């Protein structure tokens, strides 16, 4: 989906409905890969429960996200089982959970009442985290708004591409179940062999896709293109003023390499000094090396154009548009898509102009509605921040450890 957000660019990449990102901000944790291999969730109660009081005043976003979760869950086969700790729930149980939180959100008059009713109504499962002790690292992603054109010109010289026709997908599990759900992406050559797909260097610098009719739109500069690739989706503002959604359509599945980390290792920036804006300014001030530097990240994202959803937000892995601050990207093998979650984590706050006000303790309910290429295991979560200056500032400074809980409405007493 799960990117410099100061350290966003130092750590990873998100593509909506497929991969995020990254990090920086609070600097309270360092990027790490999952090491814990035990159960992703465990049932908790009593003193292990958090206080279910939010740091938001309004609950309209929570109710909106709950409705989108219900819409998604209703598309699943009723007999499908969803693993939560040592239990197998049907989609109906997750639908009931969303309906219950809507009811509580609408009628609870105080924080104490809200907390008490949640405790009484739900079984609560805590994520084991990356260490087996509940450490979950939270990053954030947003939807950039970029000026673009559907025609190439001097003002718009840098293309984004649609998914190429020669990009093939191989389901390895169909050959041997030992591969699980692994999928291989590559290109089919004239010798009928599948080989790795073109890298960013081959596509952008050696023009591997030029003239093949794969150009989808054109952007003003290379950094805007990379920003769009890392976030996985964005709003394109055309010269006419019309807005369209550049929607994630796949990638070359090459490994993600951090452009920011490369410059840190080269001594251009210190790890504590690099930010999204400083990286952008450096690249624009060094146009002769910008293309080469950006090409050091071989991962490449492909897009499709779609009408902008009514709420202006992108679609997540559930096929529903995301709700800012109330939608999160997870690893579905750890947390089921559509699940109601609650988390506590230090989170940045910015004003509408994008000015950072600080990083403060936060707590909120959200729904698991997306996935991310960098979001693997029970120890990673990516928070969708929305679009605009405020969302960008928030996302670029979110990188901290917290706690994640999954809530399922308690089952009625068994009668049969």
N, C-alpha and C positions, 0 to 999 in steps of 0.2 A: 504497500500500500502501500513501514512503519517506517527528518533529515537534518542553514547554518545558523541557521537559526543558530546562532553562534556555533553551537556544536552540532547542530543539525547537519551541517555540511561536513563536520568532522566525523560523523558516525555512520549515517545510513541514507535510505531513500524510501519514500512512500508513494504508492500508487493507489489511488482510490479504487475500491473494488478489486484490488489486486495487491498492491502495496500500499510508509512514512518515513519517518524522518528522524529526526534528529536531535538536535538539541541545543541548546545551550541555555543557559540562563543562569539558573541558580548555582550550577557548578557543584552540587552536593554529591553527585555520583559520577563515576566514569563509565563510558560505554563498555559493555561486556556482553558476551554471548551466553546463552543459557547453559547451565551445568547441571542443574537438578533434574533428575529423571524419574522421580516418584509420582504419586497421584497429584493432579493439578489442583484439586480442591479438597477441602475437608470441612465437615460440619462443625460449627462453633456455637457456643451459647454462653449465657451468663456474663461473667466479667470479660470474656474474650470479644464480646460484641462492641462495636463502636456506638457512639451516640448518633442516632439517625436524625441529625439536624443539619440543614443545608446552610451554605454560606451565600445562597441567593435569596433575594426577597420574593421574586416571582416564581410561579410554578407552571406557567403557561407552556414553556419550552418542554418541561418534563411530560406534560399531558400530550403535547404534540408528538414527541418521540415515542411515547407509549402506543399511540394510535398507529404510527408507522410500523412499530414492531408487530402489532396485532395483524396488520395488513400482510406483512411478510409471513408470519407464522401460519396464517390461514392458507397460504399457498403450498404448505408442506403436506405430504400424505398424513392423514390422521394417525396411522399406525406406526409412523416413524418413531424411533426411540432416540432420545437425546441424553447422553451420559453426563451426569452431574455427580461428582464424587463416586460413591458406590451405588448410585441409583440411576435407573433408566426412566426418564419422564417422556410422556408424549407431548406433542406441540400444545395440546389443550391446557396442560399445566402451566406452560409459559404464557399462554394467552390469559389464563385466569390471574396470573401474577401481574400482568400489565393492567388488567382491569381493576385489580385490587389497589394498585398504587395510584391509579387515576381517582378512585373513590376517596382514598385517604387524602390525596393532594387537594381535592376539591372541598373537603369537609372539615379537615383538622384545623382548629382555630389557633392553636399555639404550638410552639416547638416541642413542648413536653408531651402534648397529646399526639403529635405526629410520631415522635419517637416511641411512645408506648404502643400505639396501634400497629406500627411496623413490627415491633418485637413480638406482638401477639399474633400477627397474621402470617409471618413468614418463617420458613426455615432459612438459615443463613449459612453460606459456605464461604470460607476464606481461601483466596488463592495462596498456594504454597510459595509462589514467587520463584525467583531464580536460584535461591539458596535453600529452599525447603522450609524457610522460617518466615515467609511472608513478604520478602523484599520484592516489590514491583516497581520498575522504573517507568515513569510517565514522560512521554514526549508529546508533541502536538503538531498538527499540520493544518494548513489553511488552503484556500482557493485563491490563487493570484488573479488579479485583473490586469490584462495586458492589451496594449494596442496592437492590432494586427490587420492584415489585408488578405483577401482571397486571391489577389494577384501580386506577382512579384514586381518590385520597383526599387529605385534607389533608396527610398525611405524604408522599404520592407524587404531586405535581401536574404533573410535567414528563414529557411523552411522548417515546418514540422511535417511529419509524414504520417499517412494512414498505415494501417497494418499491411505490409507487403504481401503480394500473392504467393511469393515463394517461401514465406515463413511457414514451416510445417510443424505440427504438434504430434508427438509420439507418446502414446499412453503406455508406459513401460509395464504397468500392471497387467495389461492385456497379454503380455508375453510371459510374465512370471510374477506371481502374486507376492514374491519376496520384495518387490520394489514398492509395495504399498500404493500410495496415490501419486507417486512420482511421475512427472510429465517432462519430456525432453523437447526443447524447441531448437530448431535449426533450419538450414536451407537444404533443399533437395537439388543436388547438382546434376549435370548432364550424365554423369556416370551412375546416376541413381543412388548415390550415397548421401546420407544425411550428415552434414558437418555443422559446426557452430556458426551462428548467424553473424553478420557483419558487426564490427565494433563501432563505437562512436567515432573513432579516428577514421575508419574506412567509410563511414556514412557521411560525416561532416567535412572531412579534409580531403578524402580521396574520391568523394562524390559517387559512392557505390550505388546509390539509388537515383541519382540524377537522370532525368529524361525517361524515367520508367512510369511516369504518371502517378507516382505515389505522393506528390506534394499535396498537402491539404490546406495549408495557410502559410502566411509569411509574417515574420516578426521583425521588430526594429533592431534587436541586437542578440548576440549569442547568449548572453547571460539570462535574458528573459526566457530563451528557449530552455536553458538548463534548469531554471527555476520551475518552469512548467513540467519538465521531465521529472524532477525530484518530487514535486507535489502530486503529480499524477492526474491532475485535472485543473482547468482554469477557465475563467471567463474572458473571451476575446471581444474587444470593442473594435468594431470595424469602422472605416472612415465615414460611413454613412451614419454612424451612431448606433447601429443595430448591434445587439449583443448575442453571441452564441456560446455554447458550452463546448470546449475542447475536452472530450471525454476519453478516459483511459481505454485503450483497445488492445493492449498487450505490450510486451517488451522483447528484446533480443535474449533475455535471460542470461546475459553476461554478468559477472560479479560487479557489485557496486564498489567504486573506489572514491574516497573522499578527496575532492579537489582542495578543500581547506587544509586537510591533514598533510597533503603533499607540500603545500606552501609553508606549513609549520615546520615540517622536517627540513625544508630547504632554508629555514632561517628567515623567511620573509616576515612572518608573524610569530608571536609567541602563542602558546595554546590559550592563555588567558586573555589575549588581546584581540583575537580574530572575531569578527562579526560578519553578518550577511552584508551589511552596507560597506564595510571596509574591503571585503573580498570583491564586491562589485566594482568599487571605485578603483581598486588596484588593477583589475583586469581591463577596465576601460582606459586606464592610463597607460597600459602596455598592450596595445592592439596587435603588435607584431608577434607576441607570444600567447595571446589570449586563446586562439584556436588550439594550439598545442597543449596548453595547460588544461583546458576543458576536456580535451580528448583523452586525458589520462584516466578519466572515468569511463570504462568501456560500456557500462549499462546504457541502453537506449530505449526510450519509451515511444510507443506509437499511439495515435489518437483517432477519434472519429468526431465529427461535428454533430451536435444535437441541439434542438431548441432548449433554451434556458428554462429549467423548471420554474413554476410560478413563484416559489420562494427564493429562487436564485441560488440554490445550493446544489452541489453535485450529488449524483447517485452513489450509494455505497454498495457493498457486496450483496446486500439483501435486495437490491433493485429499488429501494426506497431512497428518496432524497434525505440527506443528512441534516440533523438539527444541531446548530452550533452549541457547544458546551454540553450537549445531552446525547451525542453520538460518539462512540469510541470504536477504534479498530483493535481487534484482538486476534489471537491465534485460535481458530475455531476448534482445534484439537484440545484446547485448554478451557475455553469459555464458549458456549454455544451462541451462534448468531441469534439475535432476537431476545437474548436473556436480559433481565433487569439486573443492573449492578449498582453498587454504591462504592465510592472510593474517597479516600482522604489523602491529600498530597499538597506540599507547598506549591502554589501556582502564581504566576505573574499576573499583574493587573495593569491595564493600559487605558488611557482615555480614548475618545473617538478619533482623535487626530493621530493616534499611534504613539503617543508619548508614554514611556514606561513609568509607572508610579511606584513599583516595587514588587516584591515577591512575598506572599502572605499564606498562612494556613488556609486550606479550602476543603470543603466536603460537599459532595453532590451525588444525586442519583443520575444514572445515564443508561442507555441501552447499547448493547453490542450490535453494531449495524454495519461494520466494515472490517476489512482485513488489510494487512500491510506486509510488503516483502521483508521489512526489517523487524516485523512484530512476530517473534517466534517464542513459543513456550509460555508458561504461566507468569513469567517475570517481566513482561513488556506489554504496555498499553499505549495507544496513541489517541489523543483527544482531538476531535475535530473542532477547530476554533471559528470557522466561518470564512467570510471574505471581507476585504477592506483593510484599512490601515490598522484599526484596533485588533483585528484578528491576526494580521501578520506580526504585529509586535508581540502579541500574546504567545503565538506559536513559536516564534524565534527565541523566546526566553524560557520555554518550558522544558526542563530536564531535571527531574528530582525523583527520589524514591518515596513511595507511599504504600498504602494498603488497598487491596481490592477485594470486594465481596460480591457474591452472586446470591440473589434472593429468589426463592421459589415459594409460592403460596402453600401453606400447610395443607396437606390432604385431609379431607373429611374422614371421620371414623369409618373403618371398613365394615360394610354390611354383609358382604359375601366373599 
